[in-house]
Amino acid sequence: MSYLTSTRHLVGVGLALLGLAAHFLGWLGAWWLPIVAGLYLAGVLLTPARTRTDVQLARESSIDDLSAELNRFVRGLRGKVPAELLTRTQGIAGQLQAILPRLGALEAQGDPNAFTVRQVITDYLPGTFHNYLNMPPALRSQASVQLGKSPDAVVAEQLDLLSHTLERVSADTVKGDADALAANGRFLKEKFGKPDLEL
């Protein structure tokens, strides 16, 4: 899918379509098929690949989109949920916003925590409120026989679980940074440190 949406493929398809148009106008003759294929290959081969900077900019844009999506979701809860649940959700949003600047680096390292962060924003957090918001407000604070507690309490527990998960993610991130800093210190010491004088 990433190739089908890549600039190289799109340029190749564009040139191939121009070749087909020329064929239908009768300009290419019997050699139209190899010419169209050649135009596609020319587009693919002559279009520069995405640079590391392009990939980084796309990743940063994606992270900005996640941040905006999170903010919109939290704003959308105002006036629809009790203050206690809104406060919990705002706390989770704060945890996520603190992690988001490191998300690109985590993804580049293949850290599974990066997937967790994305899923909390796009799936887990909205999913926690989906069925809850479909319930009549008058029933949300009443104990349910099926749940064994009120929907308010169930959502509060689920939000606490998400918060604890993000605490672990944040701790893992800090530990990873500390380990990298210590490793860099060892490297610099081995590379540039002066050996002790031997008497």
Backbone as ProteinMPNN parsed JSONL, in Angstrom:
{"seq_chain_A": "MSYLTSTRHLVGVGLALLGLAAHFLGWLGAWWLPIVAGLYLAGVLLTPARTRTDVQLARESSIDDLSAELNRFVRGLRGKVPAELLTRTQGIAGQLQAILPRLGALEAQGDPNAFTVRQVITDYLPGTFHNYLNMPPALRSQASVQLGKSPDAVVAEQLDLLSHTLERVSADTVKGDADALAANGRFLKEKFGKPDLEL", "coords_chain_A": {"N_chain_A": [[0.819, -1.203, 0.0], [1.978, 1.215, 0.726], [3.722, 1.594, -1.38], [1.937, 1.885, -3.517], [0.878, 4.348, -3.011], [3.041, 5.927, -3.26], [5.252, 8.551, -4.476], [6.816, 7.851, -6.672], [5.382, 5.693, -7.901], [2.981, 7.0, -8.55], [3.835, 8.98, -10.345], [4.803, 7.328, -12.384], [2.406, 6.025, -13.164], [1.005, 8.252, -14.09], [2.529, 9.008, -16.358], [2.216, 6.69, -17.86], [-0.529, 6.776, -18.376], [-0.61, 9.011, -20.014], [0.72, 7.907, -22.176], [-1.156, 5.973, -22.948], [-3.227, 7.648, -23.731], [-2.034, 8.828, -25.953], [-1.848, 6.572, -27.54], [-4.569, 5.962, -28.045], [-5.141, 8.117, -29.585], [-3.906, 7.415, -31.845], [-1.174, 7.722, -32.232], [0.974, 6.073, -31.563], [1.091, 3.592, -32.78], [1.834, 0.124, -33.564], [3.583, -0.406, -31.54], [2.651, 0.393, -29.107], [2.157, -0.802, -26.558], [4.734, -1.651, -25.319], [5.793, 0.906, -25.238], [4.111, 2.31, -23.479], [4.538, 0.791, -21.141], [7.249, 1.333, -20.863], [7.169, 4.08, -20.363], [5.956, 4.075, -17.843], [7.952, 2.741, -16.32], [10.025, 4.561, -16.669], [9.033, 6.74, -15.257], [9.001, 5.675, -12.651], [11.734, 5.075, -12.227], [13.078, 7.488, -12.633], [12.032, 9.254, -10.836], [12.879, 10.735, -7.791], [13.589, 8.862, -4.824], [11.933, 8.83, -1.611], [13.452, 10.874, 0.742], [15.353, 10.649, 3.834], [14.716, 12.889, 5.285], [12.208, 13.559, 4.219], [10.693, 11.375, 5.121], [10.906, 11.773, 7.882], [9.598, 14.243, 8.151], [7.026, 13.514, 7.365], [6.42, 11.749, 9.416], [6.466, 13.45, 11.626], [4.346, 15.1, 10.956], [2.283, 13.265, 11.12], [2.34, 12.74, 13.857], [1.619, 15.241, 14.835], [-0.981, 15.254, 13.884], [-2.08, 13.215, 15.445], [-1.92, 14.402, 17.966], [-3.657, 16.581, 17.619], [-6.033, 15.178, 17.127], [-6.395, 13.91, 19.58], [-6.785, 16.135, 21.267], [-9.177, 17.141, 20.179], [-10.913, 15.063, 20.785], [-10.991, 15.067, 23.615], [-12.022, 17.629, 24.09], [-14.536, 17.22, 23.025], [-15.813, 15.732, 24.95], [-16.593, 17.401, 26.95], [-19.204, 18.538, 28.964], [-20.636, 16.289, 28.42], [-19.912, 14.155, 29.979], [-19.444, 13.16, 33.44], [-17.721, 15.4, 35.719], [-15.635, 14.162, 37.102], [-14.867, 11.991, 35.471], [-14.101, 13.402, 33.205], [-11.909, 14.809, 34.204], [-10.15, 12.699, 34.75], [-9.759, 11.799, 32.127], [-8.568, 14.023, 30.949], [-6.188, 13.972, 32.363], [-5.034, 11.631, 31.314], [-4.76, 12.459, 28.683], [-2.822, 14.41, 29.067], [-0.657, 12.802, 29.828], [-0.255, 11.409, 27.423], [0.361, 13.51, 25.661], [2.796, 14.24, 26.691], [4.357, 12.095, 25.949], [4.2, 11.985, 23.182], [6.12, 13.686, 21.73], [8.334, 11.988, 21.691], [7.529, 9.894, 20.205], [8.148, 9.43, 17.482], [10.868, 8.683, 17.597], [10.649, 6.361, 19.121], [9.187, 4.732, 17.377], [11.018, 4.521, 15.292], [12.891, 2.951, 16.519], [11.551, 0.622, 16.701], [10.058, 0.134, 18.96], [7.604, -1.456, 20.877], [5.975, 0.036, 22.523], [5.341, 2.318, 21.141], [3.313, 1.592, 19.388], [1.335, 1.052, 21.268], [0.831, 3.623, 22.303], [-0.225, 4.951, 20.053], [-2.534, 3.395, 19.657], [-3.952, 3.866, 22.014], [-4.746, 6.508, 21.643], [-6.187, 6.452, 19.211], [-7.961, 4.322, 19.417], [-8.313, 2.799, 21.98], [-8.923, 4.768, 24.012], [-11.092, 6.357, 22.854], [-12.807, 4.149, 22.473], [-13.414, 3.396, 25.056], [-15.327, 5.201, 25.834], [-17.331, 4.891, 23.979], [-19.681, 3.057, 24.055], [-20.592, 3.884, 26.502], [-21.408, 6.562, 26.152], [-23.61, 6.125, 24.595], [-25.513, 5.326, 26.343], [-28.441, 6.267, 28.252], [-28.115, 9.307, 30.026], [-29.204, 9.374, 32.627], [-28.993, 6.798, 33.562], [-26.353, 6.208, 33.854], [-25.066, 6.572, 36.293], [-26.18, 4.725, 37.929], [-26.183, 1.575, 39.569], [-25.559, -1.369, 37.736], [-27.033, -4.533, 37.085], [-25.864, -6.31, 35.317], [-23.253, -5.31, 35.062], [-22.428, -5.114, 37.67], [-21.775, -2.854, 38.955], [-21.885, 0.746, 38.654], [-22.097, 2.264, 35.344], [-20.545, 4.601, 35.297], [-18.583, 4.001, 37.218], [-17.362, 1.797, 36.033], [-16.224, 2.909, 33.705], [-14.466, 4.692, 34.926], [-12.67, 2.885, 36.124], [-11.576, 1.706, 33.828], [-10.325, 3.9, 32.671], [-8.41, 4.416, 34.614], [-6.848, 2.141, 34.276], [-5.803, 2.591, 31.705], [-4.307, 4.86, 32.298], [-2.378, 3.841, 34.092], [-1.076, 2.118, 32.348], [0.088, 3.962, 30.578], [1.801, 5.213, 32.34], [3.679, 3.196, 32.71], [4.665, 3.03, 30.082], [5.817, 5.572, 29.86], [7.777, 5.365, 31.848], [9.371, 3.34, 30.754], [10.299, 4.683, 28.519], [11.824, 6.781, 29.644], [13.75, 5.241, 30.956], [14.949, 4.057, 28.727], [16.1, 6.319, 27.524], [17.908, 7.028, 29.545], [19.574, 4.769, 29.594], [20.659, 4.98, 27.021], [22.032, 7.382, 27.298], [23.923, 6.707, 29.247], [25.326, 4.735, 27.844], [26.408, 6.275, 25.789], [28.085, 7.881, 27.291], [29.954, 5.979, 28.191], [31.047, 5.272, 25.725], [32.266, 7.705, 24.928], [34.128, 7.975, 26.938], [35.764, 5.747, 26.503], [36.648, 6.41, 23.996], [37.867, 8.95, 24.105], [38.908, 9.264, 26.631], [41.672, 9.678, 28.838], [44.237, 7.367, 29.498], [45.201, 6.059, 32.706], [48.288, 7.117, 34.201], [51.084, 5.033, 34.206], [53.176, 4.027, 36.754]], "CA_chain_A": [[0.0, 0.0, 0.0], [2.838, 2.397, 0.763], [4.252, 1.802, -2.726], [0.859, 2.348, -4.382], [0.656, 5.771, -2.757], [4.322, 6.626, -3.336], [5.404, 9.495, -5.579], [7.339, 7.125, -7.829], [4.302, 4.961, -8.562], [2.005, 7.94, -9.101], [4.428, 9.585, -11.542], [4.802, 6.287, -13.406], [1.036, 5.851, -13.649], [0.664, 9.44, -14.867], [3.172, 8.916, -17.673], [1.579, 5.589, -18.592], [-1.823, 7.259, -18.852], [-0.333, 9.868, -21.174], [1.013, 7.0, -23.279], [-2.419, 5.392, -23.417], [-3.954, 8.686, -24.468], [-1.387, 8.937, -27.261], [-2.228, 5.378, -28.309], [-5.945, 6.093, -28.515], [-5.142, 9.131, -30.646], [-3.291, 6.814, -33.015], [0.18, 8.248, -32.428], [2.034, 5.143, -31.174], [1.135, 2.447, -33.686], [1.844, -1.234, -33.022], [4.502, -0.494, -30.402], [2.087, 1.181, -28.011], [2.244, -1.452, -25.244], [6.049, -1.458, -24.704], [6.028, 2.331, -24.975], [3.382, 2.649, -22.241], [5.285, 0.175, -20.048], [8.496, 2.079, -20.714], [6.864, 5.355, -19.711], [5.76, 3.81, -16.415], [9.264, 2.462, -15.732], [10.786, 5.812, -16.64], [8.529, 7.538, -14.14], [9.44, 5.058, -11.396], [13.189, 5.115, -12.073], [13.602, 8.852, -12.649], [11.513, 10.022, -9.696], [13.709, 10.476, -6.606], [12.962, 8.195, -3.681], [11.761, 9.691, -0.434], [14.658, 11.007, 1.557], [15.141, 10.496, 5.277], [14.041, 14.1, 5.747], [10.799, 13.43, 3.844], [10.074, 10.416, 6.042], [10.822, 12.4, 9.189], [8.553, 15.262, 8.102], [5.744, 12.806, 7.342], [6.191, 11.199, 10.752], [6.132, 14.563, 12.511], [2.995, 15.515, 10.612], [1.382, 12.262, 11.678], [2.284, 12.943, 15.305], [0.801, 16.441, 15.029], [-2.375, 14.846, 13.664], [-2.498, 12.476, 16.633], [-2.105, 15.374, 19.043], [-4.888, 17.325, 17.348], [-7.143, 14.245, 17.305], [-6.569, 13.732, 21.02], [-7.378, 17.359, 21.811], [-10.578, 17.212, 19.744], [-11.702, 14.069, 21.525], [-11.189, 15.521, 24.997], [-12.955, 18.759, 24.048], [-15.863, 16.7, 22.725], [-16.408, 15.119, 26.141], [-17.069, 18.426, 27.878], [-20.655, 18.649, 29.026], [-21.262, 14.991, 28.131], [-19.526, 13.173, 30.993], [-19.234, 13.793, 34.75], [-16.459, 16.112, 35.891], [-14.6, 13.221, 37.547], [-14.377, 11.256, 34.306], [-13.413, 14.351, 32.332], [-10.606, 15.081, 34.812], [-9.31, 11.526, 34.49], [-9.421, 11.783, 30.704], [-7.602, 15.101, 30.726], [-4.907, 13.5, 32.876], [-4.494, 10.696, 30.328], [-4.33, 13.274, 27.539], [-1.549, 15.027, 29.446], [0.375, 11.76, 29.735], [-0.007, 11.144, 26.008], [1.038, 14.663, 25.06], [4.192, 14.22, 27.15], [5.063, 11.014, 25.256], [4.143, 12.17, 21.736], [7.358, 14.167, 21.102], [9.292, 10.89, 21.59], [6.911, 8.788, 19.48], [8.898, 9.155, 16.263], [12.084, 7.942, 17.95], [10.243, 5.022, 19.55], [8.818, 3.976, 16.184], [12.245, 4.23, 14.553], [13.577, 1.869, 17.242], [10.697, -0.566, 16.729], [9.576, -0.059, 20.323], [6.161, -1.76, 20.881], [5.239, 1.075, 23.234], [4.861, 3.296, 20.161], [2.009, 1.089, 18.934], [0.391, 1.238, 22.374], [0.464, 5.04, 22.379], [-1.133, 5.243, 18.937], [-3.801, 2.714, 19.875], [-4.689, 4.543, 23.085], [-5.342, 7.726, 21.088], [-7.116, 6.214, 18.104], [-8.887, 3.211, 19.643], [-8.646, 2.429, 23.362], [-9.58, 5.855, 24.751], [-12.448, 6.563, 22.314], [-13.62, 2.955, 22.684], [-13.867, 3.373, 26.448], [-16.516, 6.049, 25.984], [-18.302, 4.706, 22.894], [-20.945, 2.516, 24.547], [-21.021, 4.693, 27.649], [-22.126, 7.749, 25.681], [-24.886, 5.701, 24.014], [-26.471, 5.076, 27.422], [-29.134, 7.456, 28.769], [-27.351, 9.892, 31.14], [-29.808, 9.078, 33.936], [-28.662, 5.437, 33.975], [-24.912, 6.012, 33.929], [-24.601, 6.573, 37.686], [-26.898, 3.689, 38.667], [-25.573, 0.245, 39.514], [-26.141, -2.277, 36.749], [-26.944, -5.946, 37.463], [-24.927, -6.943, 34.389], [-21.893, -4.841, 35.32], [-22.103, -5.238, 39.083], [-21.472, -1.5, 39.419], [-22.442, 1.727, 37.719], [-21.269, 2.56, 34.172], [-19.552, 5.607, 35.678], [-17.486, 3.326, 37.917], [-16.659, 0.947, 35.066], [-15.39, 3.775, 32.862], [-13.383, 5.203, 35.77], [-11.687, 1.812, 36.252], [-10.901, 1.538, 32.548], [-9.436, 5.054, 32.51], [-7.271, 4.198, 35.506], [-6.0, 1.133, 33.648], [-5.071, 3.273, 30.637], [-3.329, 5.746, 32.915], [-1.279, 3.007, 34.609], [-0.334, 1.645, 31.176], [0.906, 5.068, 30.078], [2.884, 5.41, 33.317], [4.705, 2.203, 32.372], [5.271, 3.453, 28.822], [6.671, 6.716, 30.156], [8.941, 4.871, 32.599], [10.221, 2.633, 29.797], [10.929, 5.689, 27.665], [12.863, 7.446, 30.437], [14.819, 4.26, 31.163], [15.668, 3.934, 27.471], [16.937, 7.507, 27.369], [18.999, 6.952, 30.521], [20.505, 3.739, 29.122], [21.376, 5.519, 25.866], [22.956, 8.399, 27.794], [25.032, 6.012, 29.9], [26.12, 4.085, 26.797], [27.177, 7.316, 25.106], [29.16, 8.278, 28.201], [30.992, 4.946, 28.129], [31.714, 5.383, 24.432], [33.144, 8.873, 24.936], [35.243, 7.711, 27.85], [36.679, 4.826, 25.824], [37.183, 7.041, 22.792], [38.67, 10.146, 24.351], [39.47, 9.313, 27.969], [43.126, 9.476, 28.946], [44.556, 6.256, 30.407], [45.984, 6.428, 33.896], [49.737, 7.005, 34.031], [51.66, 3.893, 34.902], [54.435, 4.375, 37.418]], "C_chain_A": [[0.85, 1.248, 0.0], [3.42, 2.673, -0.616], [3.166, 2.372, -3.639], [0.56, 3.822, -4.187], [1.944, 6.579, -2.852], [4.374, 7.545, -4.544], [5.891, 8.791, -6.83], [6.228, 6.424, -8.602], [3.332, 5.922, -9.235], [2.539, 8.625, -10.356], [4.44, 8.581, -12.681], [3.427, 6.074, -14.003], [0.623, 7.042, -14.516], [1.254, 9.397, -16.267], [2.545, 7.802, -18.509], [0.226, 6.009, -19.138], [-1.659, 8.198, -20.042], [-0.031, 9.014, -22.398], [-0.245, 6.363, -23.84], [-3.232, 6.401, -24.214], [-3.364, 8.856, -25.866], [-1.742, 7.75, -28.149], [-3.631, 5.511, -28.881], [-6.078, 7.165, -29.591], [-4.458, 8.625, -31.911], [-1.863, 7.243, -33.275], [1.266, 7.194, -32.239], [2.119, 3.904, -32.062], [1.183, 1.115, -32.945], [2.708, -1.372, -31.775], [3.946, 0.185, -29.146], [2.287, 0.538, -26.639], [3.63, -1.329, -24.62], [6.357, 0.0, -24.411], [5.347, 2.755, -23.682], [4.109, 2.065, -21.03], [6.586, 0.91, -19.785], [8.286, 3.427, -20.037], [6.654, 5.17, -18.213], [7.102, 3.583, -15.726], [10.11, 3.719, -15.647], [10.344, 6.686, -15.468], [9.008, 7.008, -12.805], [10.933, 5.269, -11.178], [13.728, 6.536, -11.974], [13.087, 9.717, -11.502], [12.343, 9.708, -8.459], [12.917, 9.762, -5.514], [12.807, 9.182, -2.545], [13.034, 9.707, 0.384], [14.317, 10.785, 3.024], [14.415, 11.704, 5.84], [12.563, 14.042, 5.424], [10.067, 12.511, 4.804], [9.891, 11.043, 7.413], [9.71, 13.447, 9.229], [7.173, 14.617, 8.098], [5.402, 12.267, 8.725], [5.791, 12.308, 11.72], [4.722, 15.067, 12.242], [1.977, 14.56, 11.198], [1.234, 12.446, 13.185], [1.473, 14.19, 15.637], [-0.677, 16.116, 14.857], [-2.911, 14.085, 14.873], [-2.78, 13.418, 17.795], [-3.395, 16.149, 18.861], [-6.118, 16.442, 17.548], [-7.443, 14.04, 18.784], [-7.241, 14.947, 21.642], [-8.849, 17.49, 21.433], [-11.445, 16.247, 20.54], [-12.001, 14.555, 22.94], [-12.163, 16.696, 25.034], [-14.385, 18.267, 23.819], [-16.556, 16.061, 23.911], [-16.99, 16.141, 27.103], [-18.586, 18.577, 27.8], [-21.377, 17.346, 28.772], [-20.959, 13.938, 29.185], [-19.346, 13.897, 32.324], [-17.838, 14.406, 34.862], [-15.324, 15.168, 36.279], [-14.007, 12.456, 36.365], [-13.632, 12.177, 33.343], [-12.023, 14.648, 32.876], [-9.651, 13.925, 34.585], [-8.838, 11.501, 33.025], [-8.407, 12.867, 30.368], [-6.219, 14.716, 31.243], [-4.237, 12.533, 31.908], [-3.996, 11.461, 29.102], [-2.998, 13.949, 27.834], [-0.404, 14.027, 29.377], [0.752, 11.496, 28.278], [0.757, 12.285, 25.353], [2.502, 14.731, 25.488], [5.014, 13.175, 26.404], [5.182, 11.288, 23.757], [5.43, 12.73, 21.102], [8.417, 13.088, 20.919], [8.772, 9.764, 20.71], [7.691, 8.423, 18.218], [10.145, 8.339, 16.533], [11.743, 6.517, 18.38], [9.885, 4.148, 18.342], [10.054, 3.6, 15.374], [13.023, 3.079, 15.197], [12.773, 0.569, 17.234], [10.153, -0.873, 18.105], [8.066, -0.336, 20.297], [5.335, -0.737, 21.644], [4.68, 2.12, 22.28], [3.483, 2.886, 19.644], [0.955, 1.3, 20.01], [-0.091, 2.675, 22.446], [-0.522, 5.393, 21.268], [-2.514, 4.621, 19.174], [-4.618, 3.364, 20.983], [-5.418, 5.763, 22.515], [-6.446, 7.407, 20.097], [-8.184, 5.174, 18.409], [-9.298, 3.052, 21.101], [-9.404, 3.531, 24.105], [-10.963, 6.164, 24.168], [-13.363, 5.368, 22.559], [-14.162, 2.865, 24.093], [-15.171, 4.145, 26.611], [-17.62, 5.741, 24.979], [-19.651, 4.219, 23.406], [-21.499, 3.333, 25.703], [-21.868, 5.872, 27.192], [-23.452, 7.39, 25.011], [-25.947, 5.43, 25.076], [-27.188, 6.367, 27.807], [-28.369, 8.016, 29.973], [-27.902, 9.527, 32.515], [-29.406, 7.703, 34.446], [-27.172, 5.234, 34.225], [-24.381, 5.938, 35.36], [-25.271, 5.494, 38.526], [-26.214, 2.34, 38.492], [-26.321, -0.642, 38.537], [-25.963, -3.716, 37.214], [-25.901, -6.641, 36.597], [-23.486, -6.576, 34.705], [-21.464, -5.053, 36.769], [-21.728, -3.907, 39.71], [-22.04, -0.524, 38.393], [-21.542, 1.879, 36.492], [-20.213, 3.623, 34.463], [-18.329, 4.948, 36.31], [-16.678, 2.461, 36.966], [-15.732, 1.782, 34.2], [-14.218, 4.323, 33.669], [-12.286, 4.152, 35.926], [-10.891, 1.633, 34.961], [-9.937, 2.694, 32.281], [-8.206, 4.92, 33.403], [-6.309, 3.176, 34.911], [-5.179, 1.746, 32.513], [-3.982, 4.17, 31.211], [-2.13, 4.969, 33.443], [-0.42, 2.477, 33.457], [0.591, 2.733, 30.649], [2.023, 5.421, 31.054], [4.022, 4.442, 33.03], [5.423, 2.588, 31.083], [6.246, 4.605, 29.062], [7.93, 6.284, 30.896], [9.905, 4.138, 31.674], [10.981, 3.615, 28.923], [12.07, 6.385, 28.392], [14.044, 6.504, 30.655], [15.642, 4.093, 29.886], [16.578, 5.111, 27.216], [18.137, 7.455, 28.308], [20.034, 5.921, 30.087], [21.327, 4.248, 27.95], [22.395, 6.561, 26.301], [24.166, 7.75, 28.451], [25.936, 5.336, 28.873], [26.97, 5.099, 26.048], [28.334, 7.796, 25.975], [30.297, 7.269, 28.193], [31.775, 5.021, 26.827], [32.702, 6.545, 24.42], [34.36, 8.651, 25.831], [36.26, 6.784, 27.193], [37.375, 5.502, 24.645], [38.178, 8.14, 23.099], [39.296, 10.201, 25.748], [40.959, 9.015, 27.976], [43.394, 8.312, 29.886], [45.346, 6.757, 31.601], [47.475, 6.237, 33.624], [50.255, 5.818, 34.84], [52.983, 4.302, 35.497], [55.423, 3.254, 37.273]], "O_chain_A": [[0.502, 2.238, -0.645], [3.598, 3.83, -0.997], [3.448, 3.251, -4.453], [0.046, 4.479, -5.093], [1.951, 7.775, -2.561], [3.642, 7.353, -5.515], [5.434, 9.095, -7.932], [6.145, 6.549, -9.824], [2.907, 5.686, -10.366], [1.798, 8.831, -11.317], [4.125, 8.93, -13.819], [3.291, 5.953, -15.221], [-0.028, 6.87, -15.547], [0.576, 9.709, -17.246], [2.364, 7.951, -19.717], [-0.13, 5.635, -20.255], [-2.471, 8.185, -20.968], [-0.453, 9.33, -23.51], [-0.393, 6.227, -25.054], [-3.843, 6.069, -25.229], [-4.097, 9.01, -26.843], [-1.914, 7.899, -29.359], [-3.864, 5.213, -30.053], [-7.001, 7.133, -30.405], [-4.43, 9.318, -32.929], [-1.38, 7.145, -34.403], [2.386, 7.393, -32.709], [3.153, 3.236, -32.077], [0.648, 0.985, -31.844], [2.579, -2.347, -31.034], [4.701, 0.51, -28.23], [2.556, 1.238, -25.662], [3.713, -0.927, -23.459], [7.083, 0.313, -23.467], [5.935, 3.477, -22.877], [4.282, 2.742, -20.017], [6.986, 1.092, -18.635], [9.115, 3.868, -19.24], [7.104, 5.985, -17.408], [7.366, 4.162, -14.671], [10.829, 3.925, -14.67], [11.167, 7.291, -14.78], [9.381, 7.78, -11.922], [11.357, 5.605, -10.072], [14.732, 6.768, -11.3], [13.637, 10.783, -11.227], [12.501, 8.539, -8.106], [11.732, 10.026, -5.311], [13.456, 10.227, -2.512], [13.614, 8.661, 0.675], [13.148, 10.739, 3.405], [13.6, 11.579, 6.754], [11.736, 14.429, 6.251], [8.962, 12.817, 5.251], [8.847, 10.871, 8.042], [8.969, 13.537, 10.208], [6.253, 15.111, 8.749], [4.25, 12.317, 9.156], [4.886, 12.131, 12.536], [3.99, 15.419, 13.167], [0.938, 14.978, 11.71], [0.135, 12.322, 13.726], [0.721, 14.199, 16.612], [-1.524, 16.632, 15.586], [-4.055, 14.284, 15.281], [-3.762, 13.249, 18.519], [-4.144, 16.356, 19.816], [-7.132, 16.899, 18.076], [-8.604, 14.002, 19.191], [-8.16, 14.808, 22.449], [-9.673, 17.896, 22.253], [-12.568, 16.574, 20.922], [-13.137, 14.462, 23.406], [-13.031, 16.756, 25.904], [-15.334, 18.835, 24.36], [-17.771, 15.867, 23.881], [-17.788, 15.795, 27.974], [-19.163, 18.722, 26.723], [-22.601, 17.286, 28.889], [-21.668, 12.936, 29.282], [-19.123, 15.108, 32.346], [-16.902, 13.981, 34.185], [-14.187, 15.346, 35.843], [-12.79, 12.293, 36.272], [-12.641, 11.771, 32.735], [-11.061, 14.733, 32.112], [-8.48, 14.133, 34.265], [-7.675, 11.22, 32.736], [-7.488, 12.639, 29.582], [-5.204, 15.079, 30.65], [-3.026, 12.596, 31.699], [-2.94, 11.148, 28.553], [-2.142, 14.051, 26.955], [0.69, 14.359, 28.922], [1.931, 11.375, 27.945], [1.688, 12.056, 24.582], [3.35, 15.219, 24.741], [6.223, 13.336, 26.238], [6.155, 10.873, 23.127], [5.802, 12.28, 20.018], [9.311, 13.24, 20.086], [9.479, 8.782, 20.482], [7.875, 7.243, 17.919], [10.454, 7.407, 15.791], [12.461, 5.576, 18.043], [10.239, 2.97, 18.294], [10.135, 2.498, 14.832], [13.722, 2.331, 14.515], [13.252, -0.464, 17.703], [9.817, -2.021, 18.394], [7.314, 0.469, 19.748], [4.124, -0.645, 21.441], [3.658, 2.742, 22.572], [2.597, 3.724, 19.482], [-0.178, 1.679, 19.713], [-1.282, 2.925, 22.628], [-1.531, 6.055, 21.512], [-3.538, 5.255, 18.918], [-5.846, 3.409, 20.902], [-6.57, 6.02, 22.863], [-7.516, 8.015, 20.134], [-9.213, 5.139, 17.735], [-10.479, 3.155, 21.432], [-10.414, 3.26, 24.754], [-11.93, 6.23, 24.927], [-14.554, 5.54, 22.822], [-15.245, 2.323, 24.312], [-16.017, 3.784, 27.428], [-18.728, 6.264, 25.101], [-20.662, 4.894, 23.213], [-22.713, 3.462, 25.866], [-22.919, 6.151, 27.769], [-24.325, 8.247, 24.87], [-27.132, 5.316, 24.763], [-26.609, 7.449, 27.701], [-28.006, 7.248, 30.864], [-27.135, 9.385, 33.468], [-29.469, 7.458, 35.651], [-26.77, 4.196, 34.751], [-23.353, 5.307, 35.606], [-24.967, 5.359, 39.712], [-25.73, 2.007, 37.41], [-27.551, -0.666, 38.511], [-24.887, -4.093, 37.68], [-25.136, -7.47, 37.091], [-22.596, -7.422, 34.627], [-20.272, -5.158, 37.058], [-21.396, -3.856, 40.894], [-22.61, -0.937, 37.383], [-20.337, 1.647, 36.59], [-19.105, 3.554, 33.933], [-17.19, 5.285, 35.986], [-15.453, 2.393, 37.071], [-14.58, 1.407, 33.983], [-13.102, 4.41, 33.158], [-11.102, 4.483, 35.869], [-9.677, 1.433, 34.998], [-8.857, 2.489, 31.726], [-7.096, 5.267, 33.0], [-5.092, 3.326, 35.026], [-3.991, 1.451, 32.377], [-2.873, 4.234, 30.68], [-0.988, 5.392, 33.26], [0.803, 2.396, 33.57], [1.743, 2.463, 30.311], [3.084, 5.882, 30.634], [5.193, 4.817, 33.097], [6.647, 2.485, 30.997], [7.358, 4.611, 28.534], [9.023, 6.775, 30.61], [11.12, 4.295, 31.794], [12.157, 3.412, 28.62], [13.153, 6.562, 27.834], [15.2, 6.915, 30.551], [16.869, 3.999, 29.937], [17.703, 4.94, 26.746], [19.253, 7.797, 27.915], [21.235, 6.164, 30.197], [22.53, 3.999, 27.871], [23.493, 6.627, 25.749], [25.299, 8.183, 28.244], [27.16, 5.356, 29.007], [28.12, 4.82, 25.709], [29.422, 8.082, 25.476], [31.468, 7.649, 28.188], [32.996, 4.859, 26.81], [33.835, 6.4, 23.96], [35.469, 9.084, 25.518], [37.467, 6.998, 27.305], [38.53, 5.211, 24.335], [39.211, 8.255, 22.439], [40.118, 11.074, 26.025], [41.439, 8.19, 27.199], [42.828, 8.272, 30.979], [46.067, 7.751, 31.517], [47.874, 5.316, 32.911], [49.902, 5.636, 36.005], [53.828, 4.868, 34.804], [56.547, 3.354, 37.766]]}, "name": "protein", "num_of_chains": 1, "seq": "MSYLTSTRHLVGVGLALLGLAAHFLGWLGAWWLPIVAGLYLAGVLLTPARTRTDVQLARESSIDDLSAELNRFVRGLRGKVPAELLTRTQGIAGQLQAILPRLGALEAQGDPNAFTVRQVITDYLPGTFHNYLNMPPALRSQASVQLGKSPDAVVAEQLDLLSHTLERVSADTVKGDADALAANGRFLKEKFGKPDLEL"}
